[in-house]
Amino acid sequence: MENTYHIPVLLTESVDHLVHNPDGIYLDLTFGGGGHSKYLLSKLSEKGRLFSFDKDRHALENTIDDQRFTLIHHNFRYAKQFVTYSVGFEIDGILADLGISSYQINENDRGFAHRMDGPFDMRMDIDAKKSAADIINDYTEAELLRIFRSYGEIKNAFKLTTSIINTRRNIPIKTVEDFKTAINNCIPKSESARYLSQVFQALRIEVNQELKDLEILLADAPEILKPGGRISVISYHSLEDRLVKNFLQTGNTEGQLVKDFFGNSITPFSSEFKKPIVPGEKEITNNPRSRSAKLRIGIKK
Ligand SMILES: C[S@@+](CC[C@H](N)C(=O)[O-])C[C@H]1O[C@@H](n2cnc3c(N)ncnc32)[C@H](O)[C@@H]1O
């Protein structure tokens, strides 16, 4: 099942460094096709427990029949509440493999891919209120500019926003094709695929509040992990990776080092690795979607 739904990225690297206590309690916050969860379960003893989250209802169909395992249909931004009220004590490890699954990209009724027409949706949680079309049709010019500049680093963000506003004055933008037609005059001919990927990424981040979820998770992680507990995060673009890197190095997403009275830096995590772990050539050849992945691992002090 997992190979058609999603090929797990940096599977052994992310899990082997995470599981240091086979009897422990672990969270996989991004279940997807369950590839990481299955491998993580193989590392646990009979006493170990794994709780996995996914906010996409479709992912629940991949559940694993194992008495040590529980799948939760929820946003991982509520992981702390879950650990506090349902587990009751600190846990041993957290895994997060951020972003979307291949299944989500390949479904043409989800609107994630610019190569496939369909409703301009982009919600990972299909019960969430706002779709990409809602944002494109309802947000103000200033809000759209903010999204394209901050989440997509789009150079001609002003021209892009103006084209959207001019089109939606006459007809609502409902499908991927409607959107591409509306912005056609902004797409550089020499690098259209790259440009569209950046624009779609920016909208996807806004629709799913991806950076907000990650910030909440990072801020809560030191509170729910035991001393010696680990966090393993795989990210796929620089905005996410910057937040993870800063937090693991300094304890805040701005990356500002805080020092105590004696000049020692106060950080909740240490790491065995100075640099992120990235996929090797073999993995990238077998699974080109892994090429932008970066894995960072922190150990709670
Ligand atoms: C890259 S895929 C994970 C793939 C998985 N590791 C596997 O081996 O199949 C990311 C998954 O996380 C889910 N997801 C992303 N953000 C989430 C959030 N804030 N809360 C819960 N699930 C989330 C997505 O719906 C998607 O299924």
The ligand as a Gaussian input file, in Angstrom:
#p B3LYP/6-31G(d) Opt

LIG

0 1
 C        4.900000      13.750000       3.672000
 S        3.395000      13.015000       4.182000
 C        3.920000      11.812000       5.348000
 C        4.213000      10.488000       4.756000
 C        4.494000       9.404000       5.753000
 N        5.664000       9.692000       6.544000
 C        4.621000       8.066000       5.091000
 O        5.609000       7.369000       5.340000
 O        3.747000       7.696000       4.312000
 C        2.689000      14.218000       5.254000
 C        1.353000      13.800000       5.850000
 O        1.158000      14.626000       6.991000
 C       -0.144000      15.125000       7.022000
 N       -0.073000      16.425000       7.707000
 C        0.567000      17.534000       7.298000
 N        0.429000      18.519000       8.198000
 C       -0.301000      18.010000       9.221000
 C       -0.767000      18.548000      10.456000
 N       -0.517000      19.811000      10.822000
 N       -1.462000      17.739000      11.267000
 C       -1.721000      16.447000      10.926000
 N       -1.331000      15.898000       9.750000
 C       -0.614000      16.663000       8.908000
 C       -0.573000      15.217000       5.579000
 O       -1.974000      15.121000       5.469000
 C        0.155000      14.022000       4.948000
 O       -0.650000      12.869000       4.935000

